[in-house]
Amino acid sequence: MSERSPISPRSPRVALEPEQLPPPPKRSERARNPLVVVGNAIITILLLIMIGGGGLYVYGKQKIEAAGPLEQDKVVNIPQRSGMSDIADILQREGVIDNNRWAFIGSVFALKARSDLKPGEYLFVKNASLREVIGTIVEGKVVQHSVTIPEGLTSEQIVARITENDIFAGTIHAIPAEGSLLPETYKFPRGAPRDQVIARMQQAQRRVLADIWERRNRDLPLKSPEQLVTLASIVEKETSKSDERSRVAAVFINRLQKKMKLQSDPTIIYGLVGGKGTLGRPIKRSEIQQPSPYNTYVIDGLPPGPIANPGRASLEATANPARTRDLFFVADGTGGHSFTETYDQHQKNVVKLRNLEKQIQNDTVEPPEEAPTGSAAPEAPEESKAAIEQPSAHNPAAKAKGSAGQKSSQRPPRSERR
């Protein structure tokens, strides 16, 4: 039988006491180094900053991309010299951004756009986000206003229109030369200087004229682009129908080639009123016979310059007129004209027109309710009687409406009909 080692007895008190744990190992000298402590602190701070920055980035991105409060497209004007805070106030007042203007300012800084914000009139689309709003302003996508300048206006009339239009700024310092502006539809931003508007119209006219002159009929009796503009301005004032321009131009070209006087009424009017454009009454017979540099009943050939600003279509028609031998035209009573080669046929057309106008007058003028017995109608003054005499036999545009100075259809000149 093997021997067992004796077990030392253990008192109950000792058994109840907790066993003592071994002491923790001593902290290394490296861990207690201040540089390590500082480094750990820095790493912890950087981690917190990265986590916070990431959260802020996500929030900011969502804020910049989120749909804005604008309920429908809206045009907003940002005046000159507006700072970032001013722009924020304007956009907030107009409902383009929400009431938190600081979100806009913060987005501007986040997008590095502070120095790129531009004044102007902008169209902001419905629910535009902060990114879209700032992008529109930074890219300078200002609203473009369409401005239409009708054909046949004088330079003075065009200047008056531009001056009266409140989308432009500044003043026009001088009336441009007659015929130097191209009537057309242009687009300008609000606040465009009026002098720049005139300059753009002049540049467009030079470009178009150079192109048309290059493509002209080489047989024309016109020596320069300036003469082309002069004749085109007469064509512009003589007809408002696009399909007649080349034929009207042909009449005047044929008369120039035959050394015949042009005898165009609009040239007389221009000589009387200049850049004002309209006479406001029939031409008197004494005025038809009155010498003037612009009276083509008196002078030979073209007047010294344009009588209006012709449009592109009239320039094209004058540079390449219809191939006809017409020398006369007269209003046909329907808004157009009848063209003829001979004066005899022209006179027949004049008679037809007079009869048509008499018929129209009889149908529209009611007789007086009661006329005094034995009284005669008062005699017309001398100038009024002259106005209803037969038009000049050589007048290619014999209006024959009862006055020698306006179209037989009794419409005002084109510049008045616009």
C-alpha positions as a printed Julia matrix, in Angstrom:
418×3 Matrix{Float64}:
   0.0     0.0      0.0
   1.46    3.29    -1.21
   2.01    6.11     1.07
   0.12    9.42     0.54
   1.53   12.78     1.38
  -0.2    14.31     4.25
  -2.62   17.2      3.53
  -2.09   20.19     5.71
  -5.23   21.25     7.33
  -6.67   24.67     6.19
  -8.71   26.77     8.51
 -12.19   27.9      7.39
 -11.14   31.57     7.76
  -8.28   31.21     5.42
 -10.46   29.42     2.92
 -12.87   32.33     2.79
 -10.22   34.93     1.98
  -9.81   35.8     -1.78
  -6.75   34.64    -3.43
  -4.26   37.39    -4.08
  -3.62   38.17    -7.76
  -0.14   38.66    -8.97
   0.85   42.35    -9.31
   0.47   43.91   -12.85
   3.56   44.12   -14.89
   5.38   47.38   -14.67
   4.53   49.98   -17.43
   7.29   50.24   -19.88
   9.36   53.33   -19.91
   8.39   53.89   -23.61
   4.66   53.99   -22.88
   5.22   56.61   -20.24
   7.13   58.78   -22.71
   5.35   62.23   -23.09
   5.81   62.15   -26.85
   3.82   58.94   -27.06
   1.06   60.4    -24.92
   0.86   63.52   -27.08
   0.93   61.43   -30.25
  -1.95   59.29   -29.05
  -3.94   62.4    -28.2
  -3.3    63.89   -31.63
  -4.37   60.7    -33.36
  -7.54   60.62   -31.31
  -8.34   64.24   -32.17
  -7.65   63.63   -35.85
  -9.96   60.66   -35.86
 -12.71   62.73   -34.26
 -12.14   65.52   -36.79
 -12.28   63.07   -39.68
 -15.48   61.53   -38.41
 -17.02   64.98   -37.83
 -15.77   66.28   -41.16
 -17.14   63.28   -42.97
 -20.5    63.8    -41.38
 -20.41   67.5    -42.21
 -19.43   66.7    -45.8
 -22.33   64.32   -46.21
 -24.74   66.85   -44.69
 -23.35   69.7    -46.79
 -23.51   67.66   -49.98
 -27.11   66.79   -49.3
 -27.87   70.44   -48.52
 -26.23   71.73   -51.72
 -27.92   69.15   -53.9
 -31.35   69.3    -52.24
 -34.27   70.86   -54.14
 -34.8    74.51   -53.31
 -38.01   76.26   -52.19
 -38.75   78.02   -55.5
 -42.25   77.0    -56.6
 -41.91   78.19   -60.22
 -39.33   79.64   -62.58
 -38.43   83.18   -61.58
 -36.3    86.02   -62.93
 -34.25   87.84   -60.29
 -32.06   90.89   -60.83
 -28.78   91.12   -58.91
 -27.57   94.73   -59.09
 -24.03   95.82   -59.76
 -21.61   95.85   -56.82
 -23.67   93.3    -54.86
 -21.57   91.34   -52.36
 -22.06   87.76   -51.28
 -24.24   88.75   -48.32
 -26.3    91.1    -50.51
 -26.88   88.31   -53.02
 -27.9    85.95   -50.22
 -30.43   88.51   -48.95
 -31.86   89.06   -52.44
 -32.21   85.34   -53.15
 -33.79   84.75   -49.76
 -36.25   87.63   -50.25
 -37.21   86.34   -53.7
 -37.74   82.81   -52.39
 -34.94   81.27   -54.43
 -33.24   79.93   -51.29
 -34.73   79.06   -47.91
 -34.52   81.21   -44.79
 -31.1    79.84   -43.87
 -28.96   82.35   -45.77
 -25.85   80.9    -44.13
 -26.39   77.69   -46.07
 -25.97   79.74   -49.26
 -22.88   81.53   -47.93
 -21.37   78.24   -46.77
 -22.1    76.65   -50.14
 -20.38   79.55   -51.9
 -17.26   78.98   -49.82
 -17.47   75.21   -50.29
 -17.66   75.64   -54.06
 -14.89   78.28   -54.01
 -17.17   80.66   -55.91
 -17.02   83.84   -53.84
 -14.91   85.8    -56.33
 -16.87   84.5    -59.33
 -20.34   85.77   -58.4
 -21.56   88.12   -61.16
 -24.33   90.73   -61.17
 -27.11   90.5    -63.72
 -30.64   89.35   -64.39
 -30.97   85.59   -63.93
 -33.66   83.0    -64.53
 -33.77   80.45   -61.72
 -35.71   77.29   -62.47
 -38.3    75.73   -60.2
 -36.81   73.95   -57.16
 -33.29   75.0    -58.15
 -30.71   73.59   -55.72
 -28.02   75.71   -54.12
 -25.5    74.24   -56.55
 -27.69   75.2    -59.52
 -28.34   78.68   -58.15
 -24.66   79.37   -57.54
 -23.7    77.81   -60.89
 -26.13   80.06   -62.74
 -24.65   83.17   -61.14
 -21.03   82.06   -61.55
 -21.47   81.2    -65.24
 -23.2    84.53   -65.89
 -26.26   82.97   -67.53
 -28.1    86.28   -67.66
 -31.55   86.61   -69.24
 -31.44   87.72   -72.88
 -34.2    90.12   -73.99
 -35.33   90.07   -77.63
 -35.43   93.53   -79.21
 -36.87   93.89   -82.71
 -35.98   96.91   -84.85
 -38.39   97.1    -87.83
 -37.15   97.7    -91.36
 -37.55  101.13   -92.88
 -37.03  103.27   -89.77
 -34.67  106.2    -89.9
 -31.66  106.28   -87.62
 -33.32  108.95   -85.5
 -36.41  106.75   -85.06
 -34.26  103.76   -84.1
 -32.36  105.83   -81.54
 -35.7   106.96   -80.08
 -36.85  103.35   -79.71
 -33.63  102.28   -78.02
 -33.74  105.31   -75.72
 -37.31  104.52   -74.66
 -36.53  100.86   -73.93
 -35.86  100.55   -70.2
 -33.79   97.36   -70.43
 -30.87   99.44   -71.72
 -28.59  101.8    -69.78
 -26.58  104.87   -70.64
 -27.12  107.37   -73.41
 -26.51  107.53   -77.16
 -24.13  110.39   -77.83
 -24.78  110.85   -81.57
 -27.33  109.85   -84.2
 -25.73  107.19   -86.44
 -25.44  107.8    -90.15
 -28.61  107.04   -92.08
 -28.61  103.5    -93.42
 -25.78  102.34   -91.16
 -27.98  100.21   -88.86
 -29.33   96.75   -89.66
 -32.99   96.28   -88.69
 -33.31   92.85   -87.12
 -34.2    91.02   -83.91
 -31.36   91.18   -81.41
 -30.89   89.76   -77.93
 -29.42   91.85   -75.15
 -29.07   91.43   -71.37
 -30.69   93.99   -69.09
 -28.4    96.92   -68.5
 -26.64   96.73   -71.87
 -25.22  100.19   -72.72
 -27.18  101.9    -75.48
 -24.0   102.89   -77.31
 -23.05   99.21   -77.46
 -26.48   98.38   -78.9
 -25.9   100.89   -81.7
 -22.38   99.57   -82.27
 -23.67   96.02   -82.59
 -26.3    97.07   -85.15
 -23.66   98.91   -87.16
 -21.33   95.91   -87.08
 -24.16   93.63   -88.24
 -24.98   96.02   -91.1
 -21.37   96.14   -92.3
 -21.11   92.35   -92.23
 -24.38   91.78   -94.09
 -23.72   94.55   -96.62
 -20.25   93.21   -97.45
 -21.67   89.74   -98.06
 -24.56   90.97  -100.22
 -22.34   93.35  -102.22
 -19.99   90.47  -102.98
 -22.91   88.45  -104.37
 -24.57   91.29  -106.31
 -25.46   91.28  -109.99
 -22.38   92.76  -111.62
 -24.49   94.57  -114.25
 -26.08   96.91  -111.72
 -25.61  100.64  -112.34
 -24.41  101.0   -108.75
 -20.82  101.97  -108.06
 -20.48  101.25  -104.34
 -22.08   99.47  -101.39
 -23.25  102.89  -100.18
 -25.27  103.37  -103.37
 -26.75   99.91  -102.87
 -27.93  100.93   -99.38
 -29.39  104.17  -100.76
 -31.48  102.43  -103.41
 -32.44   99.62  -101.03
 -33.79  102.21   -98.58
 -36.08  103.55  -101.33
 -37.25  100.03  -102.15
 -37.87   99.45   -98.44
 -40.13  102.49   -98.21
 -42.01  101.79  -101.44
 -43.41   98.33  -100.63
 -44.22   96.24   -97.6
 -44.74   93.0    -99.54
 -41.8    90.64   -99.53
 -42.64   89.17  -102.94
 -42.57   92.62  -104.57
 -39.21   93.9   -103.4
 -37.12   92.49  -106.23
 -39.6    93.78  -108.82
 -39.75   97.27  -107.3
 -35.96   97.25  -107.26
 -35.98   96.25  -110.93
 -38.12   99.28  -111.83
 -35.64  101.67  -110.26
 -32.64   99.84  -111.73
 -34.22   99.99  -115.2
 -34.9   103.7   -114.81
 -31.32  104.36  -113.7
 -30.02  102.49  -116.74
 -32.26  104.55  -119.03
 -31.24  107.83  -117.32
 -34.83  108.38  -116.16
 -35.64  110.17  -112.92
 -36.64  107.81  -110.1
 -39.6   109.99  -109.0
 -40.13  108.26  -105.67
 -42.43  109.96  -103.15
 -40.61  108.69  -100.01
 -37.5   110.59  -101.11
 -39.5   113.83  -101.17
 -40.79  113.12   -97.66
 -37.28  112.5    -96.37
 -36.12  115.76   -97.9
 -38.93  117.57   -96.1
 -38.7   115.99   -92.64
 -35.26  114.37   -92.59
 -34.75  111.79   -89.89
 -38.23  112.3    -88.43
 -39.37  109.76   -91.0
 -43.03  110.73   -91.48
 -44.81  113.74   -92.96
 -48.25  113.13   -91.47
 -50.1   114.55   -94.49
 -50.22  114.27   -98.29
 -47.39  115.78  -100.3
 -48.35  119.11  -101.87
 -47.81  119.72  -105.54
 -45.56  122.63  -104.71
 -43.39  120.24  -102.71
 -43.14  117.83  -105.65
 -41.7   120.67  -107.72
 -39.54  122.04  -104.89
 -35.81  121.56  -105.5
 -34.12  119.39  -102.89
 -31.14  117.02  -102.89
 -33.6   114.25  -102.02
 -36.37  115.18  -104.47
 -36.04  112.47  -107.12
 -38.68  114.24  -109.22
 -36.1   116.98  -109.7
 -32.65  115.41  -109.41
 -31.14  112.81  -111.71
 -30.14  109.44  -110.32
 -29.93  108.56  -106.67
 -30.3   110.98  -103.75
 -27.11  111.78  -101.81
 -27.74  109.08   -99.21
 -30.22  106.57   -97.77
 -33.65  107.72   -96.62
 -34.01  104.93   -94.02
 -32.33  101.79   -92.74
 -33.2    98.97   -95.15
 -33.48   95.4    -93.96
 -31.61   92.39   -95.23
 -34.41   91.41   -97.66
 -34.44   94.82   -99.39
 -30.65   94.8    -99.68
 -30.8    91.33  -101.23
 -33.59   92.37  -103.64
 -31.71   95.48  -104.74
 -28.45   93.59  -105.25
 -30.22   90.95  -107.37
 -33.41   92.51  -108.76
 -35.97   90.69  -110.87
 -35.2    90.41  -114.58
 -37.98   92.59  -115.98
 -38.3    95.63  -118.23
 -40.84   97.32  -115.98
 -40.56  101.09  -115.68
 -43.75  101.91  -113.75
 -45.75  100.6   -110.84
 -48.88  101.8   -109.11
 -50.84  100.54  -106.11
 -53.53   98.03  -107.06
 -55.85   98.76  -104.14
 -55.23   95.46  -102.38
 -51.95   96.3   -100.69
 -49.79   95.38  -103.68
 -48.78   97.04  -106.93
 -49.35   96.67  -110.67
 -46.18   96.79  -112.79
 -45.97   97.84  -116.42
 -43.36   98.5   -119.1
 -45.21  101.29  -120.88
 -46.69  104.54  -119.7
 -49.97  103.92  -121.56
 -50.6   100.69  -119.66
 -49.53  102.43  -116.49
 -52.14  105.12  -117.02
 -54.82  102.46  -117.45
 -53.82  100.97  -114.13
 -54.02  104.42  -112.56
 -57.58  104.84  -113.89
 -58.56  101.43  -112.5
 -57.22  102.42  -109.13
 -59.04  105.75  -109.1
 -62.33  104.07  -110.03
 -61.82  101.49  -107.28
 -61.14  104.18  -104.71
 -64.16  106.2   -105.8
 -66.31  103.09  -105.42
 -64.91  102.44  -101.95
 -65.45  106.08  -101.0
 -69.06  106.02  -102.23
 -69.72  102.86  -100.25
 -68.3   104.23   -97.02
 -69.24  107.94   -97.06
 -72.86  108.6    -96.05
 -74.66  111.6    -97.66
 -75.54  114.53   -95.37
 -78.94  114.33   -93.72
 -80.0   117.71   -95.14
 -78.28  120.11   -97.55
 -79.15  123.81   -97.81
 -81.19  124.59  -100.94
 -79.28  126.35  -103.68
 -75.9   126.22  -101.88
 -72.74  124.93  -103.46
 -69.94  123.01  -101.81
 -67.09  125.3   -100.72
 -64.15  125.38  -103.1
 -61.05  123.53  -101.97
 -57.96  125.59  -101.15
 -55.3   125.82  -103.84
 -52.9   123.37  -102.17
 -55.71  120.86  -101.58
 -56.72  121.04  -105.22
 -53.13  120.44  -106.24
 -53.07  117.33  -104.12
 -55.8   115.64  -106.15
 -54.41  116.41  -109.59
 -53.03  113.73  -111.87
 -49.66  112.37  -110.65
 -46.56  113.02  -112.69
 -46.57  111.11  -115.95
 -43.15  109.67  -115.2
 -43.77  108.73  -111.6
 -43.0   105.0   -111.38
 -44.78  104.79  -108.07
 -47.79  106.94  -108.97
 -49.93  106.44  -105.92
 -53.04  108.1   -107.41
 -55.15  107.82  -104.32
 -56.14  111.45  -104.25
 -52.75  112.58  -103.0
 -49.37  112.44  -104.61
 -47.6   111.6   -101.4
 -48.91  108.36   -99.87
 -49.72  104.86  -100.98
 -53.05  104.42  -102.73
 -54.18  101.86  -100.22
 -54.37  104.82   -97.81
 -51.97  103.15   -95.43
 -49.26  105.26   -93.81
 -45.63  104.65   -94.72
 -44.12  101.39   -93.43
 -42.47  103.1    -90.51
 -45.92  104.2    -89.3
 -47.52  100.83   -89.84
 -45.05   99.02   -87.64
